[in-house]
Amino acid sequence: MKLSQFIWLGDVDKHLDAPFVTNYKDITIGIYGGNTSSGANKNEDGALIWRSEDNSCEFIVILDAHNTAQSAELVIRSLESIMPEIYEGLLTCTEYLFETIRQLIVNLFSSHDFINQCKDIVGETSCLICVRKGPYLWWLNIGDCVLYLLHEELQKMGQFAMNQRNFYEWLGNQSAFNYGIPCYTTGLRELRPGKNMILMTTDGLLEFGESHYNNPRNIYECLKSQFESSLDTCVQELLTAVHVGKGRDSATIISWTIENNSPACYPSD
């Protein structure tokens, strides 16, 4: 198994006033720096994508920094430094796969080297890390980015978001890993049979105007047309709504679909 890599930082490629959608290995990446008429003048989001060439797994990070993009850059650079260990973890097909990756990440962010580097940068970043291996979806979240697992069976039960937004929680100069016991959330879900849509986003999609997309059902209703059309088109529609709604904050979306042919858990009756 080989991994290929995509990296993007908003301070290099801002996309102010111009929602932009691109692809990497069948993963849709939507980027928008904000509406300048509302005061937007920078983009401090970031993304890191590793995907196996056989599409058996992904390791994806979405970042929402503030003050400067230094914290997002530091997190990406630090994760790259442990890529060989993460790669070895992804090769594992045991029940300890996700626990191994969790420990690698927590150890990294808790290390004296990382914490000392954080002291020298300006600003902080939310950080949402998602790993999909086979029919399983795992995540570790620090801050207020959101991961959605969108599937017809789940939406009938009113389930969309996998994690809750957590405020006053970052990596960087002020860090959730600086006060003794690290604070973060993590979880693991089984994909449903058939087509699963996975979407990660920063809060710029959720907080513009009347916060229409803060209701996850509205995100599902927009993206469910992907089954008949194009995921790129749907993500473009989401970001265009942010622009038309004069969203000031940058909005980044990473989304992809997984066809799950494995059996899943259902009630016995």
N, C-alpha and C positions, 0 to 999 in steps of 0.2 A: 504494500500500500504506500503510495506517495501522496504528499500534501502539497498543494499549490497555495500561493499567498496573495492577498489583496490588502493594501493599506491606504487609508485616506485620512487626511487631517484638514479640518475646515479653515484653519488660518492660512493654508496654502491655496485652497480652492474654495472660495467663499460661497458662490452662487447666490449673491444678494439679488432680490427681485426676479430671480430666474430659477424656478423649480427644474431640477435636472434628474433624469433617470438613466441609469446605466445597468449593465449586467456583468456578472463575473461567475463563470461556471454554472449558469442557469439560476443564479441568485440575483434577485432584483435589488438594486441599491438606489434609494431616492434621497436627494440632497437639496436642501433649501436653506439659505442663510438668513431669511427674514425680509420684511418689507421696509425699505428705507424710508418711506413716507411715515412710518410709525416709529422711526428712530433706529432701525437696525443698521449696524455698521461693521459687524464682524461675525464670524462663524467659528465657534470653539468646540464643535462636535468632532467626533472621530470614529473610525471603524477599523477593525482587523478581522479578516476572514481567512481561515484555512479550510480547504475542502479537499477530500481525497479524490484522486483521479477516477476511482470507480464509483464515486458518489455514495459510498457506504457510511460516511460520517462528515460532520462539520464541527468546527470550533469557531465561534463567531462572537465578537466583542463589539458593543456599541457604547459610546462615551459621550457625555454631555458635560463639558467643562464650563467654568465661569471665571471671570476676571482675566485669565489668559488661557491659551491652549496648552501651556507647558505641562499641566498634569495629565492631559490625555496623551501627549507625546511620551511622557515618562512611563505611563502604564503600558502602552504599546511596546516601547523599547524593552521594558522589563519582561513582559510576556514572551517576546521574541527570544530573550536570553534563556528561557527554560523550554523553548520549543522542542528540543530533542527529548526531554523527559515527558512532555505532554504527548509527543508522537509515540513514545514507547507505551504510555498509558492507553492511547487509542488503539494500539495493536492488541491490547488485552481483551479477551472475550469472556472474562469471568465476572462474577457478581460484584467484584471489588473495583471494577473499571472506574465508575464515577467517584467513588470515595478516594481512589488514588489521585484523580485529577483535582478534586476538592482540596486535598491535603497539599498538593503541589502549589496551588494558587494561594491558599491561606498562608503557607510557609513563606512564599515569595513576598506577599504584602506585609507580613509580620517581621520580615528580616530587618536587622539593623541597617543594612546597606540601603534598602528601599526607603525606610523611614528617614534615614539621614538625607537621602536625596530629596525627599518630600520637603524637608525644612528649607531647602535652597530654591524652591520654585514659588511662583506667584499663582495662587488660585487652587481650586479643587475640581474634581470631576466625579460625577456619577458613573458607575461602571456596571454594565450588565453583560455577563458571560453566559453563552448558551452552547451546549454540546449536544449534538444529535448523533447517536450511534445505533444503526439498525432501527428497531421499532421503539426506541426510547429517547426521551427528551429530558435533559438535565440542565439546570441553570444555577448560577450564583449571582446574586444581585447586591450591589451597594449603591443606595440612592433611589432615584425616582424614575428611571427608565422602566419600560414595561415590555413583557413578553406575552404574546397571545398565541394560543393554539386554537385554530379555527376549523371546526368540523361540524357537519350538519347534526350529528348525534349530540354533540356537546351544546350547540346553540339552542337546541330544543329544551335543554335543562338549564339554560341561562348561564352557561359557563363559557368564558372567553379568555380572560386574563389568567395567566399562571401565577403571577406575583402581584403583590400590593406595592404601590409606590411608598417609599420610605424617605422621609424628609430629614434634614440635618444629618445626613450620612454621605460621606464622600471619601475619596482617596486624594491625597495631596497635602498642601500645607496644613490644612485642618483635616484630620483623617479619622475614620472610624476604627482604625487599627493602631491609634496612638495612645490609647487609654487603658492598657492592660489586657482586657479581653476583647478580641476583634468582634465587631458587630456586622452581620450580613445575614441575608436569607438565602436559602437554597431549597431546591425541590427536584423531584423526579416524576415524570409522567409517562405512561404508555400511550403511544399513538393509537388512534382508532383505525379500524379497517377502512381501506380505500384511501381517498385523497385527503391529506392533512395539509393545511396551510399554516405556516409558522411566520409570525411577524414580530419584529423588535422595533421599538421606536423611542426617540427622545421626547421630552415633554412639549416641544414646540407644536406637535400635532394635537395635543390635548388641551392647550390653554388659550387658544386664540378666540376672539369674538365671544360667542355664547358657549364655548367649550362643547361644541356639538360632538366631537369625537372622544370626549371624556367618557361618553356612554359607549362601551365597547360593542354593543349591538349595532351601532351606526357604522363602525369600522367593518364589522362582518357583512352588513348589508351592502356596503360599497365593494368589498373584495369578493363576495360570492359570485359576482359576474365573471370572475376570472375563469370559472369553470367553462364558460362559453366564449370568453374573449382572451385578453392578455393581462397577465399580472403587472407588466410594465404600465399598461394603460390605467389600471386601477390605482397604482401607487402615484402615477402622475396626477390623477384626479384628486387624491388626498392632498398632495402638496399644493396643487393649484387652489384648492379650497383655503389652505392656509394663507396663500398670497392674496387671494381676493378678499379674504377676511382680515387683511392687514395685520397678520401675525408678525410681531416684532422679534420673537425668539426664533432661533434656528430650529429646523425640524429635519431629522434624519430617520429614514425607514430602511430596514433590511428585511426582505421577505422571500420565502421560497416554499415550494410544495414538495411533499414526500408521499409517494404511493406506498402504502403499507399493506403487504399481502400476508402478514402474520396474523394468527388468531388473537383475539383480544378478550378481555374479561367482560362477561355479561351476567346479569342475575340468573339464578337457577330456576326461577319461575317465569 
